[in-house]
Amino acid sequence: MARERQNSPKAVKRPASGPRRLLTAVLTVCVLCLIGFGIFVATLPVSISDARAKADGIVALTGEGDRLAPAVTLLQNGGGKRLLITGVNPLTSKPYLKKLLHGGASFDCCVDLGFAAVDTRGNAQEAASWARAHRYGSLIIVTADYHMPRSLIEFGAEMPEMKLVPYPVADVPRTASWQTAKRLGGEYVKYLASIVRVSVVRLARARDA
């Protein structure tokens, strides 16, 4: 009798489905992240060499690559009334930057340095205060091409009323290499984090309104 119960179909234990579902979920998330990363890289903005963009003001974000020189050229060509360089090292002086960037007379009168920002969100906050103090309605945003999507999200969150004109500068080569993949991968993670953070803040504000 006992032997019959052991051989009964009811007595056979089925393997737990929990680990299998967890593994499936993890694999699904990984595949979606890879697809999203591919779309992110494929849709990165193309760098601009035309220095005829126009707006009330110009904001250049410091960082890797040659981001500042194009912003100075835009100012000298009348692309904006003033230029804010945000995220400047506190030890950097304006005369030093002028010499480094070959700035002209417009650099003396119309370039402001922001020392408070330490990240992209800080850049957006610093630029928002500066733009509102000058009563600007539009800004040219100058930063690296791969950094532009996250910058527009953060700037748009801080200044939803502002017209933002992207001016991406070529920084990361689009050739397949470990260094390029590492930098773009890191930026993609930060980009997703900005989307989540901004979305949560907007939902909280809408709920409290």
Backbone as a ProteinNet text record, in pm:
[ID]
protein_1_A
[PRIMARY]
MARERQNSPKAVKRPASGPRRLLTAVLTVCVLCLIGFGIFVATLPVSISDARAKADGIVALTGEGDRLAPAVTLLQNGGGKRLLITGVNPLTSKPYLKKLLHGGASFDCCVDLGFAAVDTRGNAQEAASWARAHRYGSLIIVTADYHMPRSLIEFGAEMPEMKLVPYPVADVPRTASWQTAKRLGGEYVKYLASIVRVSVVRLARARDA
[TERTIARY]
82.6	0	86.2	189.4	278.1	352.2	389.1	460.7	371.3	243.7	149.9	135.7	134.3	121.9	245.1	362.3	483.6	485	429.6	426.9	309	218	100	140.5	74.2	105.8	92.5	0.2	-21.1	99	173.5	285.5	411.1	414.6	532.3	537.6	649.1	665.5	711.8	642.2	682.3	791.5	883.3	989.6	930.3	986.5	936.1	946.4	838.5	836.2	890.4	908.2	955.7	1090	1194.9	1326.1	1321.8	1238.7	1229.6	1166.9	1063.7	1001.1	1095.7	1171.6	1267.6	1373.4	1422.7	1523.4	1467.9	1342.1	1278.3	1264.2	1226.3	1209.9	1343.3	1448.8	1581.2	1627.8	1610.1	1651.3	1572.2	1442.6	1358.2	1405.6	1435.3	1484.4	1617	1705.7	1835.3	1818.6	1729.3	1705.2	1647.6	1552.4	1492.5	1596.4	1685.8	1791.1	1885.8	1918.7	2006.8	1941	1811.7	1738.8	1733.2	1702.9	1697.3	1831.4	1940.1	2073.3	2103.5	2063.7	2084.7	2010.4	1886.5	1807.3	1869.9	1916.7	1980.7	2101.3	2187.3	2307.3	2270.7	2173.1	2136.2	2070.9	2008	1935.2	2009.4	2136.7	2213	2219	2210.3	2209.3	2342.2	2334	2453.6	2514.2	2647.2	2713.6	2688.6	2687.5	2657.8	2784.8	2812.5	2926.9	2881.3	2750.8	2694.9	2683.4	2755.4	2756.5	2655.4	2545.9	2446.3	2319.9	2323.5	2207.3	2179.4	2050.8	2011.2	1922.9	1946.1	1862	1894.2	1817.9	1846.3	1980.5	2007.7	2131.9	2191.9	2317.3	2389.3	2441.3	2426.3	2477.1	2568.8	2691.6	2787.6	2817.3	2810	2836.7	2980.4	3053.5	3190.5	3190.9	3304.1	3315.7	3420.1	3419.5	3517.2	3491.3	3597.9	3582.6	3586.7	3576.3	3585.2	3444.9	3388	3251.7	3247.7	3353.1	3346.2	3377	3474.1	3512.5	3395.3	3311.2	3197.2	3099.9	3085.1	2995.9	3050	3181.9	3243.2	3226.5	3241.4	3221	3077.4	2982.4	2841.4	2820	2878.1	2863.5	2924.2	3042	3109.9	3035.2	2958.6	2879.9	2739.7	2712.2	2581.2	2472.3	2509.7	2408.8	2326.4	2378.1	2306.1	2360.6	2286.1	2328.4	2441.3	2433.8	2536.1	2560.2	2675.3	2712.1	2737.8	2674.9	2704.3	2782.3	2900.4	2975.9	2951.1	2876.5	2833.4	2914.9	2940.4	3018.6	3168.5	3208.4	3350.3	3420.3	3541	3622.6	3647.7	3623.9	3642.6	3782.7	3880.4	4017.8	4047.1	3950.4	3969.7	3925.2	4006.6	3974	3923.1	3853.9	3802.3	3914.5	4020.3	4131	4196.3	4205.6	4265	4179.6	4047.8	3958.2	3959	3965	3968	4089.7	4205.1	4327.1	4318.7	4266.5	4256.2	4164	4052.8	3950.2	3963	4069.4	4093.6	3973.5	3923.8	3808.3	3844.3	3747.3	3767.3	3704.7	3666.9	3607.8	3476.4	3402.4	3273.7	3290.8	3407.7	3433	3437.8	3494.8	3506	3370.5	3287.4	3161.1	3045.4	3048.7	2925.5	2938.3	3043.9	3060.2	3053.2	2965.8	2951.8	2996.7	3064.6	3110.1	3027.2	2980.8	2905.8	2990.1	3009.2	3098.2	3023.1	2890.4	2816	2786.1	2763.6	2716.5	2825.9	2787.2	2880.4	2827.5	2706.3	2649.7	2551.6	2488.2	2400.4	2277.7	2222.9	2108.9	2150.5	2270	2320.7	2342.5	2389.8	2403	2268.8	2165	2031.5	1979.9	2001.7	1957	2032.6	2162.6	2244.3	2202.2	2177.4	2136.2	1997.2	1908.7	1772.8	1774.9	1852.6	1863.1	1921.7	2023.1	2089	1994.1	1923.1	1832.8	1716.4	1662.7	1551.2	1594.9	1717.1	1769.2	1783.6	1813.7	1826.9	1697.3	1593.2	1462	1470.8	1543.5	1555.6	1440.5	1402.5	1297.3	1346.3	1473.7	1529.6	1678.8	1728.5	1869.3	1924.3	2046	2120.4	2198.5	2181.3	2251	2366.3	2488.9	2608.2	2670.5	2674.2	2738.2	2772.9	2834.2	2873.1	2750.6	2766.6	2654	2589	2670.6	2614.3	2550.6	2585.9	2534.9	2408.8	2378.7	2266.6	2130.3	2095.1	1961.7	1934.6	2031.5	2011	2006.7	2088.4	2089.1	1953.3	1893.3	1763.2	1654.5	1663.8	1567	1579.9	1703.2	1725.7	1694.3	1733.9	1705.5	1556.4	1490	1346.4	1269.7	1319.5	1254.2	1268	1383.4	1407	1345.3	1332.2	1280	1177.6	1062.3	963.3	911.7	926.9	877.4	980	1103	1213.2	1220.7	1247.7	1275.2	1422.3	1450.4	1586.5	1630.7	1743.2	1797.8	1923.5	1919.5	2038.1	2148.7	2270.7	2388.7	2492	2474.5	2564.1	2701.8	2802.4	2941.3	2995.1	3061.9	3116.6	3217.5	3202.8	3292.2	3337.3	3241	3275.7	3274.6	3383.9	3383.7	3282.9	3214.2	3111.1	3168.4	3294.5	3355.3	3340.3	3334.1	3315.8	3445.2	3441	3556	3504.8	3585.1	3544	3528.5	3620.3	3615.8	3488.1	3453.3	3331.8	3207.6	3202.8	3087.2	3072.4	3183.8	3180.9	3125.9	3172.2	3124.9	2978	2940.2	2800.3	2708.8	2757.1	2677.3	2653.3	2758.1	2742.5	2646.9	2656.1	2565.9	2421.9	2403.2	2267.8	2202	2279.1	2226.5	2186.4	2269.4	2238	2115.9	2104.6	1989.9	1859.4	1861.4	1742.7	1710.2	1813.7	1792.3	1729	1770.8	1712.1	1565.3	1534.2	1395.2	1308	1356.3	1279.1	1261.7	1370.5	1363.5	1268.7	1282.3	1197	1050.9	1026.2	888.6	825.4	901.8	850.6	818.8	906.4	883.4	759.1	740.5	622.3	493.8	497.7	379.9	346.4	448.7	425.2	367.3	416.2	363.3	219	190.3	54.3	-42.4	3.5	-81.8	-109.1	-8.4	-23.3	-95.1	-108.3	-170.5	-320.5
-120	0	125.2	121.8	237.3	256.2	138.4	146.1	203.9	173.8	227.5	378	427.5	571.8	645.5	585	650	659.4	559.3	558.9	635.1	680.5	753.6	887.8	933.1	1063.8	1177	1166.3	1271.7	1285.7	1177.7	1180.8	1239	1252.3	1305.9	1456.7	1507.4	1651	1719.3	1826.9	1904.1	2004.1	2027	2124	2262.6	2336.1	2470.6	2560	2632.8	2721.5	2860.1	2891.8	3024.9	3060.2	2979	3010.4	3024.1	2939	2945.4	3077.3	3121.5	3249.2	3365.7	3358.1	3463.5	3472.1	3356.3	3353.9	3411.7	3375.6	3428.9	3580.4	3628.8	3772.9	3845.2	3789.5	3850.4	3853.7	3743.2	3737.5	3836.1	3850	3944.5	4087.3	4121.3	4256.1	4282.5	4182.7	4197.8	4221	4145.3	4160.3	4298.9	4342.2	4474.8	4585.4	4569.1	4668.3	4674.1	4557.7	4554.3	4619.7	4592.7	4654.9	4806.5	4846.9	4989.5	5057.5	4990.3	5046.5	5062.1	4963.1	4972.2	5089.9	5110.4	5223.3	5355	5358.5	5478.9	5518.4	5422.6	5451.2	5491.4	5419.2	5445.3	5582	5633.6	5760.9	5877.9	5859.8	5972	6083.4	6209.4	6320.3	6331.8	6377.4	6398.4	6532.5	6536.4	6660.4	6769.4	6893	7008	7089.9	7127.1	7214.1	7353.3	7370.7	7499.8	7589.7	7700.1	7791	7903.9	7879.1	7984.9	7964.3	7874.3	7853.6	7981.1	8006.1	8129.5	8098.8	8173.4	8166.6	8288.6	8307.7	8420.7	8404	8282.4	8255.9	8123.5	8102	7979.7	7919.6	7789.2	7719.7	7607.5	7607.7	7501.9	7423.1	7291.1	7203.7	7154.4	7172.3	7123.6	6971	6912.9	6767.6	6722.2	6593.9	6538.2	6587.2	6599.1	6639.9	6790.3	6831.8	6972.9	7032.6	7066.2	7119.4	7271.4	7334.3	7477.9	7565.1	7523.5	7604.7	7632.5	7533	7563.1	7663.5	7659.1	7754	7896	7912.1	8044.2	8094.6	8006.5	8044.6	8089.7	8018.3	8058.5	8198.9	8227.6	8360.3	8467.8	8442.2	8539.7	8563.3	8462.7	8475.6	8530.6	8569.7	8627.6	8525.8	8403	8300.3	8322.3	8399.3	8429.5	8557.3	8613.2	8738.2	8714.6	8602.7	8569	8418.9	8380.7	8239	8204.8	8097.6	8042.8	7913.9	7906.5	7781.8	7725.5	7617.5	7562.5	7440.3	7428.5	7316.1	7340.3	7466.2	7501.2	7466.6	7416.7	7390.1	7521	7525.2	7650.7	7709.1	7626.6	7674.5	7736.2	7729.2	7781.5	7927.5	8011.8	8154.3	8188.4	8299.6	8344.5	8381.9	8453.8	8482.3	8355.2	8252.1	8126.4	8064	8061.1	8003.4	8085.7	8216.5	8301.7	8269.4	8254.3	8222.3	8082.7	7987.9	7849.6	7836.6	7912.7	7901.7	8008	8089.4	8195.2	8289.4	8328.3	8417.1	8560	8630.6	8769.4	8864	8982.6	9084.8	9036.9	8955.6	8907.5	8817.3	8755.7	8669.2	8751.6	8871.6	8957.1	9007.2	9046.1	9110.5	9014.2	8902.4	8824.4	8676.5	8639.1	8499.9	8495.3	8409.3	8388.7	8247	8233.2	8101.5	8055.9	7930.9	7871.7	7767	7781.1	7692.5	7593.8	7605.5	7527.3	7384.2	7363.9	7233.9	7128.3	7007.7	6894.4	6777.1	6789.5	6685.8	6751.1	6670.2	6725	6792.4	6734.7	6798.3	6933.7	6940	7066.6	7167.6	7119.5	7207.9	7270.1	7186.7	7234.4	7336.4	7311.4	7403.9	7536.3	7527.8	7648.4	7729.7	7661	7728.6	7789.5	7722	7773.8	7906.4	7913.3	8037	8149.4	8116.4	8214.7	8265.4	8174.3	8212	8296.9	8262.3	8339.3	8476.2	8483.1	8613.9	8708.6	8653.4	8735.3	8740.2	8671.6	8669.6	8616.3	8507.4	8443.7	8345.2	8329.9	8234.7	8116.2	8121.1	8011.5	7999.8	7875.4	7847.6	7747.6	7772.9	7671.6	7588.8	7457.7	7367.7	7302.4	7329.6	7275	7170.9	7046.7	6938.9	6826.2	6720.7	6607.3	6539.8	6482.8	6420.2	6311	6225.1	6114.6	6163.2	6283.5	6340.7	6424.2	6456.3	6545	6491.4	6363	6315.2	6335.2	6301.8	6318.3	6466.4	6546.4	6689.6	6752.1	6714.7	6771.1	6730.4	6608.9	6564.7	6648.2	6665	6740.3	6888.4	6945.6	7087.3	7110	7017.6	7029.9	7019.9	6938.6	6924.8	7051.8	7117.1	7238.7	7362.1	7358.9	7474.5	7430	7382.3	7333.9	7443.1	7567.5	7678.6	7723.7	7675.4	7722.6	7645.3	7716.4	7651.3	7611.9	7484	7432.9	7393.7	7447.2	7418.2	7333.6	7205.2	7120	7150.9	7154.5	7173.6	7068	6945	6835.2	6847.4	6815.5	6819.5	6677.1	6639.5	6504.1	6477.9	6364.3	6331.9	6186.6	6095.1	5953.1	5901	5838.4	5780	5667.4	5658.7	5556.6	5423.6	5399.6	5271.9	5174.3	5047.3	4944.2	4924.2	4955.5	4934	4921.9	4859.6	4840.5	4974.8	5070.6	5200	5274.7	5270.9	5338	5274.1	5140.4	5070.7	5098.9	5106	5132.5	5272.1	5371.3	5507.9	5523.3	5468.7	5479.8	5398.9	5283.5	5204.1	5277.6	5340	5417.8	5533.7	5599.5	5711.9	5664.4	5547.3	5492.3	5464.7	5411.2	5385.4	5517.2	5619.4	5750.1	5812.3	5790.4	5839.9	5778.3	5646.4	5579.4	5628.9	5650.5	5700.2	5838.3	5923.2	6057.7	6049.3	5959.9	5943.1	5900.8	5802.9	5753.5	5863.2	5932.7	6036.6	6148.9	6197.3	6307.3	6263.4	6140.2	6089.4	6079.9	6030.6	6019.2	6157.5	6254.2	6390.1	6450.2	6429.6	6484.1	6419.2	6289.9	6221.3	6271.3	6292.7	6343.4	6483.3	6566.1	6702.6	6702.1	6614.6	6606.4	6556.3	6465	6412.6	6516.4	6599.9	6702.4	6828.4	6839.7	6960.1	6964.4
0	0	0	86.6	95.1	-36.3	-98.9	-225.7	-334.3	-332.5	-431.7	-416	-293.8	-270.4	-323.1	-307.9	-355.5	-506.9	-572.2	-718.4	-775.4	-690.7	-736.7	-794.9	-902.3	-962	-861.4	-767.3	-669.2	-575.4	-560.5	-466.3	-528.9	-664.2	-731.7	-713.5	-663.7	-641.6	-769.5	-806	-922.9	-884.1	-973.2	-942.4	-921.6	-830.3	-799	-921.6	-950.3	-1067.6	-1035.5	-906.1	-867.3	-927.8	-910.6	-969.6	-1120.9	-1185.1	-1330.8	-1375	-1304	-1337.5	-1312.9	-1205.9	-1174.4	-1283.6	-1327.3	-1432.9	-1562.2	-1593.5	-1714.6	-1707	-1589.1	-1571.3	-1587.7	-1529.6	-1539.5	-1684.8	-1754.6	-1894.5	-1979.3	-1950.3	-2024.6	-2004	-1879.4	-1848.2	-1919.3	-1919.7	-1985.8	-2136.2	-2197	-2341.3	-2370.8	-2289.2	-2309.6	-2292.7	-2194.4	-2172.6	-2292.3	-2346.9	-2463.2	-2584.1	-2602.2	-2713	-2693	-2569.7	-2539.6	-2561	-2522.2	-2541.7	-2690.3	-2768.4	-2913.2	-2973.4	-2929.7	-2979	-2934.3	-2809.1	-2754.9	-2839.2	-2870.3	-2948.9	-3091.7	-3150.4	-3289.3	-3308.2	-3203.4	-3215.6	-3152.5	-3116.9	-3063.7	-3167.9	-3124.2	-3221	-3294.4	-3417.2	-3498.4	-3460.2	-3448.3	-3410.5	-3514.5	-3467.3	-3552.3	-3571.2	-3694.7	-3722.6	-3764.9	-3783.8	-3824	-3701.8	-3700.9	-3586.5	-3601	-3675.1	-3696.6	-3614	-3518	-3431.2	-3352.5	-3321.3	-3254.4	-3133.2	-3025.6	-2906.1	-2820.5	-2714.4	-2625.3	-2555.5	-2506.5	-2435.6	-2477.3	-2438.1	-2469.9	-2339.3	-2324.2	-2205.8	-2252.9	-2202.7	-2234.1	-2107.7	-2117.2	-2003.2	-2009.1	-1900.5	-1898.4	-1892.1	-1927.8	-1924.7	-2023.6	-2053.3	-2144.9	-2286.2	-2363	-2501.6	-2518.3	-2642.6	-2678.7	-2685.8	-2569.9	-2565.8	-2561.6	-2512.2	-2484.6	-2605.9	-2687.3	-2802.5	-2896.5	-2930.7	-3017.1	-2954.6	-2822.2	-2755.2	-2765.2	-2751	-2765.3	-2908.1	-3005.7	-3145.7	-3169.4	-3110.6	-3122.9	-3068.1	-2953.5	-2893.4	-2983.2	-3033.1	-3118.4	-3248.9	-3293.6	-3416.9	-3391.7	-3267.5	-3237.3	-3214.8	-3178.4	-3156.2	-3031.1	-2937.3	-2813.8	-2753	-2659.1	-2594.9	-2495	-2423.3	-2324.6	-2326.5	-2272.1	-2261.7	-2116.1	-2069.2	-1937.1	-1954.2	-1893.5	-1886.2	-1747.6	-1739.8	-1611.6	-1571.7	-1442	-1392	-1396.6	-1389	-1397.1	-1265.2	-1275.7	-1157.5	-1082.5	-950.8	-874.8	-885	-921	-932.6	-1069.1	-1160.5	-1295.7	-1301.7	-1360.3	-1369.9	-1509.1	-1518.7	-1647.7	-1745	-1701.2	-1794.3	-1848.8	-1765.1	-1811	-1920.8	-1898.5	-1999.2	-2127.6	-2114.2	-2233.4	-2318.9	-2254.7	-2327.6	-2387.9	-2310.7	-2357	-2477.1	-2475.3	-2579.4	-2686.9	-2678.9	-2777.2	-2786.9	-2671.9	-2668.7	-2704.1	-2763.3	-2801.6	-2701.7	-2751.4	-2664.4	-2603.6	-2678.1	-2627.3	-2505.9	-2493.2	-2378.4	-2250	-2257.3	-2139.2	-2092	-2185.9	-2148.6	-2128.8	-2199.5	-2212.9	-2176.7	-2105.6	-2062	-1910.2	-1858.6	-1715	-1681	-1568.4	-1523.7	-1404.6	-1411.3	-1300.6	-1231.4	-1101.1	-1026.4	-936	-927.3	-828.5	-873.6	-1001.8	-1051.7	-1046.6	-1004.5	-1002.6	-1086	-1138.5	-1224.4	-1320.9	-1406.1	-1509.5	-1449.6	-1346	-1279.3	-1222.3	-1164	-1113.5	-1224.7	-1341.3	-1457.2	-1494.4	-1494.3	-1530.2	-1429.4	-1301.8	-1198.2	-1206.7	-1229.9	-1241.7	-1364	-1474.4	-1597	-1583	-1510.6	-1491.7	-1415.5	-1309.8	-1232.1	-1317.6	-1394.4	-1480.8	-1589.3	-1654.3	-1763.2	-1712.9	-1597.8	-1543.8	-1495.6	-1444.4	-1401.1	-1519.1	-1637.2	-1758.5	-1839.5	-1789.9	-1856.5	-1999.5	-2014.8	-2145.3	-2165.9	-2291.4	-2325.2	-2405.6	-2447.3	-2526.7	-2498.9	-2504.7	-2477.2	-2577.9	-2621.2	-2696.4	-2594.3	-2598.3	-2505.8	-2579.7	-2533.6	-2597.6	-2505.3	-2551.5	-2475.8	-2572.2	-2520.1	-2604.2	-2664.4	-2781.9	-2850.5	-2766.1	-2703.3	-2624.4	-2494.5	-2450.8	-2326.5	-2347.9	-2474.2	-2504.5	-2460.7	-2483.9	-2442.6	-2293.8	-2208.6	-2063.9	-2026.4	-2093	-2064.3	-2094.1	-2206.3	-2242.7	-2143.2	-2090.7	-1990	-1863.6	-1815.7	-1691.6	-1709.7	-1821	-1846.4	-1865.5	-1934.1	-1953.9	-1823.8	-1730.4	-1600.3	-1518	-1526.3	-1449.8	-1515.1	-1647.8	-1722	-1825	-1781.5	-1877.9	-1972	-1930.3	-2012.4	-2116.7	-2106.2	-2189.7	-2321.3	-2429.8	-2557.9	-2559.2	-2575.4	-2572.6	-2713.7	-2756.1	-2888.8	-2871.2	-2902.2	-2882.3	-2982	-2930.6	-3015.7	-2975.5	-3024.9	-2985.8	-3049.4	-2970.4	-3015.8	-3020	-3126.1	-3139.6	-3028.9	-2961	-2850.4	-2856.7	-2852.3	-2853.6	-2996.8	-3043.6	-3178.4	-3188.4	-3299.6	-3317.6	-3367	-3343.9	-3379.4	-3264	-3297.2	-3194.6	-3116.3	-2988	-2900.6	-2757.9	-2673.2	-2535.1	-2463.6	-2490.6	-2425.7	-2464	-2591.9	-2639	-2578.4	-2579.2	-2523.5	-2374.3	-2304.6	-2161.4	-2132.3	-2207.8	-2185.1	-2222.5	-2337.4	-2379.8	-2287.7	-2240.9	-2148.2	-2017.2	-1965.4	-1842.9	-1860.2	-1975.3	-2001.8	-2017.4	-2077.3	-2094.5	-1959.3	-1864.9	-1730.7	-1664.1	-1676	-1618.4	-1686.4	-1815.9	-1892.5	-1841.5	-1820.3	-1767.1	-1626	-1545.2	-1409.4	-1410.5	-1503.5	-1515.2	-1555.3	-1647.7	-1690.6	-1573.3	-1496.7	-1382.3	-1278.2	-1245.5	-1142.2	-1181.8	-1304.3	-1351.8	-1357.9	-1401.4	-1409	-1270.8	-1172.5	-1035.8	-979.1	-1003.1	-953.2	-1016.7	-1144	-1211.9	-1161.5	-1139.4	-1086.8	-946.8	-865.2	-727.5	-729.3	-821.6	-831.4	-881.9	-976.6	-1030.4	-924.5	-839.4	-732.7	-626.4	-597.4	-494.5	-544.1	-676.9	-731.6	-705.3
[MASK]
+++++++++++++++++++++++++++++++++++++++++++++++++++++++++++++++++++++++++++++++++++++++++++++++++++++++++++++++++++++++++++++++++++++++++++++++++++++++++++++++++++++++++++++++++++++++++++++++++++++++++++++++++

